[in-house]
Amino acid sequence: VSVSGRTTTAPYQQVLGIERSFLPWQPEASDKRTKLTFLWPLIASPHVTAETRSDEQQTPVFTDDDLAKE
């Protein structure tokens, strides 16, 4: 999901935020329902800042390398 818009300090169109998620889908009908469990970590500190790099994919900026250690 990406949110674009303008602010009072930057009156031009820009990306205001991006959030990535997992969206399961099934290309055709099935007799059985897909069973899916989504587990969120209960104890974790944020590792990504609110800014993104200016490349085409708006790469998120990490605060440190602690996520790789986890």
PQR file with spaces between the fields and no chain letter, atoms N, CA, C, O and H, PARSE charges and radii, in Angstrom:
ATOM       1  N    VAL     1       0.855   -1.159    0.000 -0.4000 1.5000
ATOM       2  CA   VAL     1       0.000    0.000    0.000 -0.0000 2.0000
ATOM       3  C    VAL     1       0.901    1.221    0.000  0.5500 1.7000
ATOM       4  O    VAL     1       1.874    1.287    0.752 -0.5500 1.4000
ATOM       5  N    SER     2       0.582    2.158   -0.823 -0.4000 1.5000
ATOM       6  CA   SER     2       1.363    3.377   -0.922 -0.0000 2.0000
ATOM       7  C    SER     2       0.423    4.582   -0.810  0.5500 1.7000
ATOM       8  O    SER     2      -0.645    4.596   -1.421 -0.5500 1.4000
ATOM       9  H    SER     2      -0.209    2.105   -1.434  0.4000 1.0000
ATOM      10  N    VAL     3       0.815    5.574   -0.042 -0.4000 1.5000
ATOM      11  CA   VAL     3       0.023    6.797    0.099 -0.0000 2.0000
ATOM      12  C    VAL     3       0.830    7.943   -0.491  0.5500 1.7000
ATOM      13  O    VAL     3       1.963    8.195   -0.083 -0.5500 1.4000
ATOM      14  H    VAL     3       1.683    5.563    0.455  0.4000 1.0000
ATOM      15  N    SER     4       0.234    8.631   -1.455 -0.4000 1.5000
ATOM      16  CA   SER     4       0.880    9.781   -2.085 -0.0000 2.0000
ATOM      17  C    SER     4       0.036   11.018   -1.829  0.5500 1.7000
ATOM      18  O    SER     4      -1.180   10.929   -1.663 -0.5500 1.4000
ATOM      19  H    SER     4      -0.687    8.426   -1.786  0.4000 1.0000
ATOM      20  N    GLY     5       0.689   12.167   -1.799 -0.4000 1.5000
ATOM      21  CA   GLY     5      -0.058   13.402   -1.586 -0.0000 2.0000
ATOM      22  C    GLY     5       0.862   14.593   -1.460  0.5500 1.7000
ATOM      23  O    GLY     5       2.050   14.528   -1.776 -0.5500 1.4000
ATOM      24  H    GLY     5       1.677   12.239   -1.934  0.4000 1.0000
ATOM      25  N    ARG     6       0.281   15.685   -0.987 -0.4000 1.5000
ATOM      26  CA   ARG     6       1.020   16.937   -0.828 -0.0000 2.0000
ATOM      27  C    ARG     6       0.901   17.406    0.606  0.5500 1.7000
ATOM      28  O    ARG     6      -0.098   17.141    1.275 -0.5500 1.4000
ATOM      29  H    ARG     6      -0.684   15.737   -0.730  0.4000 1.0000
ATOM      30  N    THR     7       1.912   18.096    1.072 -0.4000 1.5000
ATOM      31  CA   THR     7       1.868   18.699    2.397 -0.0000 2.0000
ATOM      32  C    THR     7       2.035   20.210    2.244  0.5500 1.7000
ATOM      33  O    THR     7       2.362   20.695    1.161 -0.5500 1.4000
ATOM      34  H    THR     7       2.724   18.310    0.529  0.4000 1.0000
ATOM      35  N    THR     8       1.812   20.948    3.321 -0.4000 1.5000
ATOM      36  CA   THR     8       1.971   22.404    3.251 -0.0000 2.0000
ATOM      37  C    THR     8       3.418   22.805    3.018  0.5500 1.7000
ATOM      38  O    THR     8       3.687   23.823    2.380 -0.5500 1.4000
ATOM      39  H    THR     8       1.547   20.555    4.201  0.4000 1.0000
ATOM      40  N    THR     9       4.352   22.011    3.530 -0.4000 1.5000
ATOM      41  CA   THR     9       5.773   22.336    3.340 -0.0000 2.0000
ATOM      42  C    THR     9       6.305   21.849    2.001  0.5500 1.7000
ATOM      43  O    THR     9       7.290   22.391    1.499 -0.5500 1.4000
ATOM      44  H    THR     9       4.133   21.184    4.048  0.4000 1.0000
ATOM      45  N    ALA    10       5.675   20.840    1.413 -0.4000 1.5000
ATOM      46  CA   ALA    10       6.086   20.315    0.103 -0.0000 2.0000
ATOM      47  C    ALA    10       4.840   20.217   -0.776  0.5500 1.7000
ATOM      48  O    ALA    10       4.210   19.160   -0.822 -0.5500 1.4000
ATOM      49  H    ALA    10       4.875   20.400    1.820  0.4000 1.0000
ATOM      50  N    PRO    11       4.467   21.297   -1.479 -0.5600 1.5000
ATOM      51  CA   PRO    11       3.213   21.332   -2.231  0.2800 2.0000
ATOM      52  C    PRO    11       3.239   20.571   -3.559  0.5500 1.7000
ATOM      53  O    PRO    11       2.441   20.867   -4.449 -0.5500 1.4000
ATOM      54  N    TYR    12       4.115   19.628   -3.703 -0.4000 1.5000
ATOM      55  CA   TYR    12       4.175   18.805   -4.904 -0.0000 2.0000
ATOM      56  C    TYR    12       3.838   17.360   -4.533  0.5500 1.7000
ATOM      57  O    TYR    12       3.966   16.967   -3.373 -0.5500 1.4000
ATOM      58  H    TYR    12       4.763   19.388   -2.980  0.4000 1.0000
ATOM      59  N    GLN    13       3.408   16.575   -5.518 -0.4000 1.5000
ATOM      60  CA   GLN    13       3.032   15.172   -5.297 -0.0000 2.0000
ATOM      61  C    GLN    13       4.259   14.370   -4.870  0.5500 1.7000
ATOM      62  O    GLN    13       5.300   14.417   -5.524 -0.5500 1.4000
ATOM      63  H    GLN    13       3.304   16.895   -6.460  0.4000 1.0000
ATOM      64  N    GLN    14       4.125   13.631   -3.760 -0.4000 1.5000
ATOM      65  CA   GLN    14       5.238   12.819   -3.269 -0.0000 2.0000
ATOM      66  C    GLN    14       4.688   11.615   -2.517  0.5500 1.7000
ATOM      67  O    GLN    14       3.518   11.599   -2.133 -0.5500 1.4000
ATOM      68  H    GLN    14       3.279   13.593   -3.228  0.4000 1.0000
ATOM      69  N    VAL    15       5.522   10.615   -2.307 -0.4000 1.5000
ATOM      70  CA   VAL    15       5.130    9.445   -1.526 -0.0000 2.0000
ATOM      71  C    VAL    15       5.185    9.821   -0.050  0.5500 1.7000
ATOM      72  O    VAL    15       6.225   10.247    0.452 -0.5500 1.4000
ATOM      73  H    VAL    15       6.473   10.628   -2.618  0.4000 1.0000
ATOM      74  N    LEU    16       4.061    9.661    0.639 -0.4000 1.5000
ATOM      75  CA   LEU    16       3.995   10.000    2.054 -0.0000 2.0000
ATOM      76  C    LEU    16       4.231    8.786    2.939  0.5500 1.7000
ATOM      77  O    LEU    16       4.628    8.925    4.096 -0.5500 1.4000
ATOM      78  H    LEU    16       3.217    9.315    0.231  0.4000 1.0000
ATOM      79  N    GLY    17       3.991    7.601    2.401 -0.4000 1.5000
ATOM      80  CA   GLY    17       4.220    6.396    3.186 -0.0000 2.0000
ATOM      81  C    GLY    17       4.008    5.145    2.369  0.5500 1.7000
ATOM      82  O    GLY    17       3.231    5.133    1.414 -0.5500 1.4000
ATOM      83  H    GLY    17       3.668    7.488    1.462  0.4000 1.0000
ATOM      84  N    ILE    18       4.710    4.085    2.754 -0.4000 1.5000
ATOM      85  CA   ILE    18       4.591    2.783    2.094 -0.0000 2.0000
ATOM      86  C    ILE    18       4.545    1.715    3.173  0.5500 1.7000
ATOM      87  O    ILE    18       5.324    1.759    4.125 -0.5500 1.4000
ATOM      88  H    ILE    18       5.341    4.095    3.530  0.4000 1.0000
ATOM      89  N    GLU    19       3.651    0.769    3.032 -0.4000 1.5000
ATOM      90  CA   GLU    19       3.580   -0.362    3.955 -0.0000 2.0000
ATOM      91  C    GLU    19       3.452   -1.636    3.129  0.5500 1.7000
ATOM      92  O    GLU    19       2.605   -1.724    2.240 -0.5500 1.4000
ATOM      93  H    GLU    19       3.019    0.734    2.258  0.4000 1.0000
ATOM      94  N    ARG    20       4.281   -2.605    3.419 -0.4000 1.5000
ATOM      95  CA   ARG    20       4.247   -3.874    2.703 -0.0000 2.0000
ATOM      96  C    ARG    20       3.516   -4.911    3.538  0.5500 1.7000
ATOM      97  O    ARG    20       3.552   -4.879    4.768 -0.5500 1.4000
ATOM      98  H    ARG    20       4.970   -2.534    4.140  0.4000 1.0000
ATOM      99  N    SER    21       2.852   -5.828    2.850 -0.4000 1.5000
ATOM     100  CA   SER    21       2.082   -6.857    3.540 -0.0000 2.0000
ATOM     101  C    SER    21       2.094   -8.124    2.696  0.5500 1.7000
ATOM     102  O    SER    21       2.592   -8.132    1.570 -0.5500 1.4000
ATOM     103  H    SER    21       2.823   -5.854    1.851  0.4000 1.0000
ATOM     104  N    PHE    22       1.547   -9.176    3.248 -0.4000 1.5000
ATOM     105  CA   PHE    22       1.428  -10.452    2.550 -0.0000 2.0000
ATOM     106  C    PHE    22      -0.041  -10.653    2.211  0.5500 1.7000
ATOM     107  O    PHE    22      -0.890  -10.659    3.103 -0.5500 1.4000
ATOM     108  H    PHE    22       1.143   -9.170    4.162  0.4000 1.0000
ATOM     109  N    LEU    23      -0.343  -10.817    0.947 -0.4000 1.5000
ATOM     110  CA   LEU    23      -1.719  -11.002    0.516 -0.0000 2.0000
ATOM     111  C    LEU    23      -1.836  -12.341   -0.199  0.5500 1.7000
ATOM     112  O    LEU    23      -1.434  -12.455   -1.356 -0.5500 1.4000
ATOM     113  H    LEU    23       0.346  -10.813    0.223  0.4000 1.0000
ATOM     114  N    PRO    24      -2.379  -13.360    0.468 -0.5600 1.5000
ATOM     115  CA   PRO    24      -2.537  -14.654   -0.195  0.2800 2.0000
ATOM     116  C    PRO    24      -3.675  -14.604   -1.210  0.5500 1.7000
ATOM     117  O    PRO    24      -4.663  -13.897   -1.011 -0.5500 1.4000
ATOM     118  N    TRP    25      -3.533  -15.346   -2.281 -0.4000 1.5000
ATOM     119  CA   TRP    25      -4.603  -15.428   -3.260 -0.0000 2.0000
ATOM     120  C    TRP    25      -4.582  -16.794   -3.917  0.5500 1.7000
ATOM     121  O    TRP    25      -3.557  -17.475   -3.932 -0.5500 1.4000
ATOM     122  H    TRP    25      -2.731  -15.921   -2.443  0.4000 1.0000
ATOM     123  N    GLN    26      -5.713  -17.181   -4.454 -0.4000 1.5000
ATOM     124  CA   GLN    26      -5.856  -18.456   -5.124 -0.0000 2.0000
ATOM     125  C    GLN    26      -6.348  -18.168   -6.540  0.5500 1.7000
ATOM     126  O    GLN    26      -7.400  -17.548   -6.696 -0.5500 1.4000
ATOM     127  H    GLN    26      -6.546  -16.628   -4.442  0.4000 1.0000
ATOM     128  N    PRO    27      -5.625  -18.596   -7.581 -0.5600 1.5000
ATOM     129  CA   PRO    27      -5.957  -18.202   -8.946  0.2800 2.0000
ATOM     130  C    PRO    27      -7.288  -18.764   -9.452  0.5500 1.7000
ATOM     131  O    PRO    27      -7.879  -18.203  -10.375 -0.5500 1.4000
ATOM     132  N    GLU    28      -7.759  -19.845   -8.870 -0.4000 1.5000
ATOM     133  CA   GLU    28      -9.039  -20.414   -9.329 -0.0000 2.0000
ATOM     134  C    GLU    28      -9.785  -21.013   -8.149  0.5500 1.7000
ATOM     135  O    GLU    28      -9.218  -21.233   -7.078 -0.5500 1.4000
ATOM     136  H    GLU    28      -7.279  -20.300   -8.121  0.4000 1.0000
ATOM     137  N    ALA    29     -11.054  -21.268   -8.365 -0.4000 1.5000
ATOM     138  CA   ALA    29     -11.890  -21.811   -7.291 -0.0000 2.0000
ATOM     139  C    ALA    29     -11.394  -23.189   -6.872  0.5500 1.7000
ATOM     140  O    ALA    29     -10.844  -23.941   -7.677 -0.5500 1.4000
ATOM     141  H    ALA    29     -11.515  -21.089   -9.235  0.4000 1.0000
ATOM     142  N    SER    30     -11.598  -23.503   -5.604 -0.4000 1.5000
ATOM     143  CA   SER    30     -11.144  -24.775   -5.056 -0.0000 2.0000
ATOM     144  C    SER    30     -12.233  -25.358   -4.172  0.5500 1.7000
ATOM     145  O    SER    30     -13.050  -24.631   -3.607 -0.5500 1.4000
ATOM     146  H    SER    30     -12.045  -22.893   -4.950  0.4000 1.0000
ATOM     147  N    ASP    31     -12.233  -26.686   -4.060 -0.4000 1.5000
ATOM     148  CA   ASP    31     -13.212  -27.340   -3.193 -0.0000 2.0000
ATOM     149  C    ASP    31     -12.869  -27.138   -1.726  0.5500 1.7000
ATOM     150  O    ASP    31     -13.750  -27.152   -0.865 -0.5500 1.4000
ATOM     151  H    ASP    31     -11.569  -27.276   -4.519  0.4000 1.0000
ATOM     152  N    LYS    32     -11.582  -26.950   -1.445 -0.4000 1.5000
ATOM     153  CA   LYS    32     -11.111  -26.777   -0.077 -0.0000 2.0000
ATOM     154  C    LYS    32     -10.687  -25.341    0.170  0.5500 1.7000
ATOM     155  O    LYS    32     -10.095  -24.704   -0.701 -0.5500 1.4000
ATOM     156  H    LYS    32     -10.867  -26.939   -2.144  0.4000 1.0000
ATOM     157  N    ARG    33     -10.987  -24.830    1.353 -0.4000 1.5000
ATOM     158  CA   ARG    33     -10.543  -23.487    1.704 -0.0000 2.0000
ATOM     159  C    ARG    33      -9.063  -23.519    2.079  0.5500 1.7000
ATOM     160  O    ARG    33      -8.581  -24.487    2.668 -0.5500 1.4000
ATOM     161  H    ARG    33     -11.469  -25.347    2.061  0.4000 1.0000
ATOM     162  N    THR    34      -8.362  -22.465    1.736 -0.4000 1.5000
ATOM     163  CA   THR    34      -6.957  -22.338    2.109 -0.0000 2.0000
ATOM     164  C    THR    34      -6.875  -21.989    3.589  0.5500 1.7000
ATOM     165  O    THR    34      -7.550  -21.071    4.054 -0.5500 1.4000
ATOM     166  H    THR    34      -8.754  -21.679    1.258  0.4000 1.0000
ATOM     167  N    LYS    35      -6.051  -22.719    4.323 -0.4000 1.5000
ATOM     168  CA   LYS    35      -5.842  -22.428    5.734 -0.0000 2.0000
ATOM     169  C    LYS    35      -4.536  -21.655    5.864  0.5500 1.7000
ATOM     170  O    LYS    35      -3.500  -22.066    5.340 -0.5500 1.4000
ATOM     171  H    LYS    35      -5.503  -23.464    3.945  0.4000 1.0000
ATOM     172  N    LEU    36      -4.603  -20.542    6.563 -0.4000 1.5000
ATOM     173  CA   LEU    36      -3.450  -19.673    6.669 -0.0000 2.0000
ATOM     174  C    LEU    36      -3.375  -19.113    8.081  0.5500 1.7000
ATOM     175  O    LEU    36      -4.381  -18.685    8.647 -0.5500 1.4000
ATOM     176  H    LEU    36      -5.444  -20.209    6.988  0.4000 1.0000
ATOM     177  N    THR    37      -2.191  -19.121    8.633 -0.4000 1.5000
ATOM     178  CA   THR    37      -1.951  -18.502    9.923 -0.0000 2.0000
ATOM     179  C    THR    37      -0.925  -17.401    9.729  0.5500 1.7000
ATOM     180  O    THR    37       0.114  -17.615    9.104 -0.5500 1.4000
ATOM     181  H    THR    37      -1.374  -19.468    8.173  0.4000 1.0000
ATOM     182  N    PHE    38      -1.211  -16.241   10.254 -0.4000 1.5000
ATOM     183  CA   PHE    38      -0.298  -15.117   10.162 -0.0000 2.0000
ATOM     184  C    PHE    38       0.123  -14.770   11.576  0.5500 1.7000
ATOM     185  O    PHE    38      -0.719  -14.409   12.398 -0.5500 1.4000
ATOM     186  H    PHE    38      -2.055  -16.067   10.761  0.4000 1.0000
ATOM     187  N    LEU    39       1.396  -14.870   11.874 -0.4000 1.5000
ATOM     188  CA   LEU    39       1.889  -14.652   13.227 -0.0000 2.0000
ATOM     189  C    LEU    39       2.732  -13.389   13.285  0.5500 1.7000
ATOM     190  O    LEU    39       3.743  -13.276   12.591 -0.5500 1.4000
ATOM     191  H    LEU    39       2.081  -15.163   11.206  0.4000 1.0000
ATOM     192  N    TRP    40       2.314  -12.441   14.115 -0.4000 1.5000
ATOM     193  CA   TRP    40       3.066  -11.204   14.300 -0.0000 2.0000
ATOM     194  C    TRP    40       3.981  -11.356   15.507  0.5500 1.7000
ATOM     195  O    TRP    40       3.574  -11.954   16.503 -0.5500 1.4000
ATOM     196  H    TRP    40       1.493  -12.533   14.679  0.4000 1.0000
ATOM     197  N    PRO    41       5.193  -10.838   15.452 -0.5600 1.5000
ATOM     198  CA   PRO    41       6.041  -10.883   16.642  0.2800 2.0000
ATOM     199  C    PRO    41       5.436  -10.019   17.747  0.5500 1.7000
ATOM     200  O    PRO    41       4.974   -8.907   17.492 -0.5500 1.4000
ATOM     201  N    LEU    42       5.443  -10.532   18.957 -0.4000 1.5000
ATOM     202  CA   LEU    42       4.844   -9.810   20.066 -0.0000 2.0000
ATOM     203  C    LEU    42       5.823   -8.857   20.741  0.5500 1.7000
ATOM     204  O    LEU    42       5.420   -7.829   21.285 -0.5500 1.4000
ATOM     205  H    LEU    42       5.818  -11.435   19.164  0.4000 1.0000
ATOM     206  N    ILE    43       7.098   -9.197   20.707 -0.4000 1.5000
ATOM     207  CA   ILE    43       8.107   -8.344   21.334 -0.0000 2.0000
ATOM     208  C    ILE    43       9.176   -8.022   20.289  0.5500 1.7000
ATOM     209  O    ILE    43       9.961   -8.887   19.900 -0.5500 1.4000
ATOM     210  H    ILE    43       7.426  -10.032   20.265  0.4000 1.0000
ATOM     211  N    ALA    44       9.192   -6.803   19.855 -0.4000 1.5000
ATOM     212  CA   ALA    44      10.201   -6.360   18.892 -0.0000 2.0000
ATOM     213  C    ALA    44      10.220   -4.840   18.869  0.5500 1.7000
ATOM     214  O    ALA    44       9.189   -4.192   19.048 -0.5500 1.4000
ATOM     215  H    ALA    44       8.554   -6.100   20.171  0.4000 1.0000
ATOM     216  N    SER    45      11.371   -4.296   18.653 -0.4000 1.5000
ATOM     217  CA   SER    45      11.468   -2.847   18.504 -0.0000 2.0000
ATOM     218  C    SER    45      11.478   -2.513   17.015  0.5500 1.7000
ATOM     219  O    SER    45      11.839   -3.363   16.201 -0.5500 1.4000
ATOM     220  H    SER    45      12.209   -4.823   18.508  0.4000 1.0000
ATOM     221  N    PRO    46      11.095   -1.307   16.644 -0.5600 1.5000
ATOM     222  CA   PRO    46      11.089   -0.938   15.228  0.2800 2.0000
ATOM     223  C    PRO    46      12.506   -0.905   14.658  0.5500 1.7000
ATOM     224  O    PRO    46      13.444   -0.461   15.321 -0.5500 1.4000
ATOM     225  N    HIS    47      12.645   -1.376   13.435 -0.4000 1.5000
ATOM     226  CA   HIS    47      13.949   -1.396   12.768 -0.0000 2.0000
ATOM     227  C    HIS    47      13.976   -0.524   11.510  0.5500 1.7000
ATOM     228  O    HIS    47      15.041   -0.275   10.945 -0.5500 1.4000
ATOM     229  H    HIS    47      11.883   -1.737   12.897  0.4000 1.0000
ATOM     230  N    VAL    48      12.804   -0.064   11.076 -0.4000 1.5000
ATOM     231  CA   VAL    48      12.721    0.715    9.845 -0.0000 2.0000
ATOM     232  C    VAL    48      12.317    2.143   10.193  0.5500 1.7000
ATOM     233  O    VAL    48      11.417    2.355   11.005 -0.5500 1.4000
ATOM     234  H    VAL    48      11.939   -0.266   11.534  0.4000 1.0000
ATOM     235  N    THR    49      12.976    3.112    9.587 -0.4000 1.5000
ATOM     236  CA   THR    49      12.620    4.510    9.822 -0.0000 2.0000
ATOM     237  C    THR    49      11.438    4.905    8.934  0.5500 1.7000
ATOM     238  O    THR    49      11.004    4.115    8.096 -0.5500 1.4000
ATOM     239  H    THR    49      13.708    2.940    8.928  0.4000 1.0000
ATOM     240  N    ALA    50      10.927    6.095    9.108 -0.4000 1.5000
ATOM     241  CA   ALA    50       9.797    6.571    8.315 -0.0000 2.0000
ATOM     242  C    ALA    50      10.231    7.040    6.927  0.5500 1.7000
ATOM     243  O    ALA    50       9.384    7.301    6.072 -0.5500 1.4000
ATOM     244  H    ALA    50      11.280    6.737    9.789  0.4000 1.0000
ATOM     245  N    GLU    51      11.538    7.149    6.695 -0.4000 1.5000
ATOM     246  CA   GLU    51      12.007    7.625    5.391 -0.0000 2.0000
ATOM     247  C    GLU    51      12.314    6.457    4.456  0.5500 1.7000
ATOM     248  O    GLU    51      12.542    5.333    4.904 -0.5500 1.4000
ATOM     249  H    GLU    51      12.225    6.937    7.390  0.4000 1.0000
ATOM     250  N    THR    52      12.317    6.735    3.166 -0.4000 1.5000
ATOM     251  CA   THR    52      12.691    5.746    2.155 -0.0000 2.0000
ATOM     252  C    THR    52      13.720    6.375    1.229  0.5500 1.7000
ATOM     253  O    THR    52      13.818    7.598    1.129 -0.5500 1.4000
ATOM     254  H    THR    52      12.131    7.648    2.802  0.4000 1.0000
ATOM     255  N    ARG    53      14.478    5.534    0.561 -0.4000 1.5000
ATOM     256  CA   ARG    53      15.467    6.036   -0.399 -0.0000 2.0000
ATOM     257  C    ARG    53      14.748    6.504   -1.658  0.5500 1.7000
ATOM     258  O    ARG    53      13.604    6.120   -1.897 -0.5500 1.4000
ATOM     259  H    ARG    53      14.398    4.540    0.643  0.4000 1.0000
ATOM     260  N    SER    54      15.396    7.314   -2.446 -0.4000 1.5000
ATOM     261  CA   SER    54      14.752    7.918   -3.613 -0.0000 2.0000
ATOM     262  C    SER    54      14.858    7.062   -4.873  0.5500 1.7000
ATOM     263  O    SER    54      14.702    7.576   -5.981 -0.5500 1.4000
ATOM     264  H    SER    54      16.326    7.626   -2.252  0.4000 1.0000
ATOM     265  N    ASP    55      15.118    5.771   -4.720 -0.4000 1.5000
ATOM     266  CA   ASP    55      15.176    4.911   -5.908 -0.0000 2.0000
ATOM     267  C    ASP    55      13.754    4.539   -6.354  0.5500 1.7000
ATOM     268  O    ASP    55      12.780    4.906   -5.698 -0.5500 1.4000
ATOM     269  H    ASP    55      15.244    5.353   -3.820  0.4000 1.0000
ATOM     270  N    GLU    56      13.642    3.818   -7.462 -0.4000 1.5000
ATOM     271  CA   GLU    56      12.337    3.473   -8.031 -0.0000 2.0000
ATOM     272  C    GLU    56      11.473    2.654   -7.081  0.5500 1.7000
ATOM     273  O    GLU    56      10.248    2.770   -7.112 -0.5500 1.4000
ATOM     274  H    GLU    56      14.434    3.520   -7.995  0.4000 1.0000
ATOM     275  N    GLN    57      12.082    1.835   -6.245 -0.4000 1.5000
ATOM     276  CA   GLN    57      11.325    0.943   -5.373 -0.0000 2.0000
ATOM     277  C    GLN    57      11.096    1.529   -3.988  0.5500 1.7000
ATOM     278  O    GLN    57      10.541    0.858   -3.118 -0.5500 1.4000
ATOM     279  H    GLN    57      13.078    1.740   -6.220  0.4000 1.0000
ATOM     280  N    GLN    58      11.510    2.758   -3.775 -0.4000 1.5000
ATOM     281  CA   GLN    58      11.332    3.417   -2.480 -0.0000 2.0000
ATOM     282  C    GLN    58      11.843    2.519   -1.348  0.5500 1.7000
ATOM     283  O    GLN    58      11.112    2.228   -0.402 -0.5500 1.4000
ATOM     284  H    GLN    58      11.961    3.303   -4.481  0.4000 1.0000
ATOM     285  N    THR    59      13.087    2.089   -1.451 -0.4000 1.5000
ATOM     286  CA   THR    59      13.694    1.172   -0.496 -0.0000 2.0000
ATOM     287  C    THR    59      13.652    1.746    0.914  0.5500 1.7000
ATOM     288  O    THR    59      14.085    2.878    1.129 -0.5500 1.4000
ATOM     289  H    THR    59      13.681    2.326   -2.220  0.4000 1.0000
ATOM     290  N    PRO    60      13.130    0.973    1.893 -0.5600 1.5000
ATOM     291  CA   PRO    60      13.075    1.481    3.263  0.2800 2.0000
ATOM     292  C    PRO    60      14.469    1.654    3.866  0.5500 1.7000
ATOM     293  O    PRO    60      15.403    0.939    3.501 -0.5500 1.4000
ATOM     294  N    VAL    61      14.602    2.591    4.775 -0.4000 1.5000
ATOM     295  CA   VAL    61      15.869    2.864    5.453 -0.0000 2.0000
ATOM     296  C    VAL    61      15.804    2.224    6.837  0.5500 1.7000
ATOM     297  O    VAL    61      14.899    2.514    7.620 -0.5500 1.4000
ATOM     298  H    VAL    61      13.844    3.172    5.071  0.4000 1.0000
ATOM     299  N    PHE    62      16.767    1.355    7.133 -0.4000 1.5000
ATOM     300  CA   PHE    62      16.822    0.669    8.430 -0.0000 2.0000
ATOM     301  C    PHE    62      17.627    1.505    9.412  0.5500 1.7000
ATOM     302  O    PHE    62      18.591    2.168    9.031 -0.5500 1.4000
ATOM     303  H    PHE    62      17.502    1.120    6.497  0.4000 1.0000
ATOM     304  N    THR    63      17.227    1.470   10.680 -0.4000 1.5000
ATOM     305  CA   THR    63      17.923    2.240   11.705 -0.0000 2.0000
ATOM     306  C    THR    63      19.256    1.607   12.081  0.5500 1.7000
ATOM     307  O    THR    63      20.207    2.313   12.418 -0.5500 1.4000
ATOM     308  H    THR    63      16.443    0.931   10.990  0.4000 1.0000
ATOM     309  N    ASP    64      19.332    0.262   12.025 -0.4000 1.5000
ATOM     310  CA   ASP    64      20.552   -0.454   12.394 -0.0000 2.0000
ATOM     311  C    ASP    64      20.497   -1.850   11.764  0.5500 1.7000
ATOM     312  O    ASP    64      19.583   -2.153   10.997 -0.5500 1.4000
ATOM     313  H    ASP    64      18.560   -0.312   11.751  0.4000 1.0000
ATOM     314  N    ASP    65      21.479   -2.697   12.092 -0.4000 1.5000
ATOM     315  CA   ASP    65      21.530   -4.055   11.555 -0.0000 2.0000
ATOM     316  C    ASP    65      21.030   -5.096   12.540  0.5500 1.7000
ATOM     317  O    ASP    65      21.269   -6.289   12.350 -0.5500 1.4000
ATOM     318  H    ASP    65      22.222   -2.451   12.715  0.4000 1.0000
ATOM     319  N    ASP    66      20.338   -4.667   13.591 -0.4000 1.5000
ATOM     320  CA   ASP    66      19.858   -5.602   14.612 -0.0000 2.0000
ATOM     321  C    ASP    66      18.844   -6.608   14.076  0.5500 1.7000
ATOM     322  O    ASP    66      18.764   -7.725   14.588 -0.5500 1.4000
ATOM     323  H    ASP    66      20.144   -3.698   13.746  0.4000 1.0000
ATOM     324  N    LEU    67      18.070   -6.239   13.058 -0.4000 1.5000
ATOM     325  CA   LEU    67      17.077   -7.154   12.505 -0.0000 2.0000
ATOM     326  C    LEU    67      17.762   -8.383   11.888  0.5500 1.7000
ATOM     327  O    LEU    67      17.246   -9.496   11.984 -0.5500 1.4000
ATOM     328  H    LEU    67      18.135   -5.332   12.643  0.4000 1.0000
ATOM     329  N    ALA    68      18.894   -8.183   11.270 -0.4000 1.5000
ATOM     330  CA   ALA    68      19.639   -9.320   10.687 -0.0000 2.0000
ATOM     331  C    ALA    68      20.104  -10.283   11.773  0.5500 1.7000
ATOM     332  O    ALA    68      20.140  -11.494   11.554 -0.5500 1.4000
ATOM     333  H    ALA    68      19.313   -7.278   11.192  0.4000 1.0000
ATOM     334  N    LYS    69      20.460   -9.755   12.940 -0.4000 1.5000
ATOM     335  CA   LYS    69      20.898  -10.599   14.052 -0.0000 2.0000
ATOM     336  C    LYS    69      19.744  -11.415   14.608  0.5500 1.7000
ATOM     337  O    LYS    69      19.931  -12.566   15.001 -0.5500 1.4000
ATOM     338  H    LYS    69      20.431   -8.772   13.118  0.4000 1.0000
ATOM     339  N    GLU    70      18.526  -10.818   14.645 -0.4000 1.5000
ATOM     340  CA   GLU    70      17.356  -11.525   15.166 -0.0000 2.0000
ATOM     341  C    GLU    70      16.994  -12.675   14.271  0.5500 1.7000
ATOM     342  O    GLU    70      16.032  -13.392   14.545 -0.5500 1.4000
ATOM     343  H    GLU    70      18.374   -9.882   14.325  0.4000 1.0000
